Amino acid sequence: MKTKRKTQFAAAGILLSLLFLLSSACASPVPQRFSKTDFRFFDTVSTLTGYAPDRAAFDKSCDLALGVLERYHRSADLYHDYPGLVNLKTLNDSAGEGPVSVPEELMELLQFGVEAYSLTGGRVNVAMGAVLSLWHEARENERLPEGAALERAAEHCAIEDLVLDPAAGTASLLDPEMRLDLGAVAKGYATEMAARALEKAGVGSFVLDIGGNVRTLGEKPDGGPWRIGIQDPERPEGVSLALSLRGEALVTSGSYQRYFELDGVRYHHIIDPDTLYPESRMLSVSVLTGDAGLGDVLSTGLFNMDPEKGLTLVEGLEGVEAFWILPDGSTLSSSGLEEHLR
């Protein structure tokens, strides 16, 4: 009996050992960190970083995210036609000609643009294309636009002249000289939609950095947060502040992005709807929130507001924090930002 019992115990031990080896062999490999850079969309650099069991799995996630970015990039394109696609250029070219049937992505962007106008009290206006086009030419040629030309263009920027009919799937520009520009909303909105597509696909540890529009997914495999830095406007390689994010977005608008200098004055790309010139009350504004689209809108809107007024707006929004860097180097932050410094 003793011999038989020992044999049974030995057999059980062998079986447990085999089960352990089998389970170890079937266990998921340790996630590795990968990164990829793309230059095709929204006239900026897109950097994708994430953890995956292998390069093939990471590349599959990148293809999904970049595919979403490409769709919205084409929809919001001001300058190019695409075969079989009605996009922003198509709509602008049809200004004053009646309703135009638009695809779902473009309708979403237009509706979001109207919401942005309301949220920011007109500080973000997607109907300012006529004015912004003059500043685009100015940056290209490094010369100031004529004041009279800006004033004439400003007469064709009424958001009310953009008429949307989501039920019919149509959009109309009532003013023949009106032009839309989705630059203040499209990149952030597309970043958020790409993040949501990744989440739906089960991707849980990833960072999208689309030209300064940063959207994190989940946390690192070790349970730690993503540490995201806010650039020092005076030092391109410097960091003014580093924040801990777990699934949030951090979006920055700054005077050091897309500018030219003339007679010692910097003219950047964020245009004040009132003055029709670049705003100079701050160097940068960063917005922390759960939605990259909302962060994009608010960072631009806050840049065009007095800091005190902007702080009041932020404090009244749930789940939104902000950080301002002023021209004299001083900073201002909302009340809940501190918890993200840890």
HELIX and SHEET records of a PDB file:
HELIX    1   1 LYS A    2  CYS A   26  1                                  25    
HELIX    2   2 ARG A   55  SER A   75  1                                  21    
HELIX    3   3 LEU A   88  ASP A   93  1                                   6    
HELIX    4   4 GLU A  104  LEU A  119  1                                  16    
HELIX    5   5 GLY A  129  ASN A  141  1                                  13    
HELIX    6   6 GLY A  147  ALA A  154  1                                   8    
HELIX    7   7 ILE A  159  ASP A  161  5                                   3    
HELIX    8   8 ALA A  186  LYS A  200  1                                  15    
HELIX    9   9 ALA A  292  PHE A  303  1                                  12    
HELIX   10  10 PRO A  307  GLU A  315  1                                   9    
HELIX   11  11 LEU A  337  HIS A  340  5                                   4    
SHEET    1   A 8 GLN A  32  ASP A  38  0                                        
SHEET    2   A 8 SER A  46  ALA A  52 -1                                        
SHEET    3   A 8 SER A 205  ILE A 210 -1                                        
SHEET    4   A 8 ASN A 213  GLY A 218 -1                                        
SHEET    5   A 8 ALA A 249  GLY A 254 -1                                        
SHEET    6   A 8 SER A 284  THR A 289 -1                                        
SHEET    7   A 8 GLU A 321  ILE A 325 -1                                        
SHEET    8   A 8 THR A 331  SER A 333 -1                                        
SHEET    1   B 3 VAL A 100  SER A 101  0                                        
SHEET    2   B 3 THR A 170  LEU A 173 -1                                        
SHEET    3   B 3 LEU A 162  ASP A 165 -1                                        
SHEET    1   C 2 TRP A 226  ASP A 232  0                                        
SHEET    2   C 2 ARG A 235  LEU A 245 -1                                        
SHEET    1   D 2 TYR A 259  LEU A 262  0                                        
SHEET    2   D 2 VAL A 265  HIS A 268 -1                                        
END                                                                             
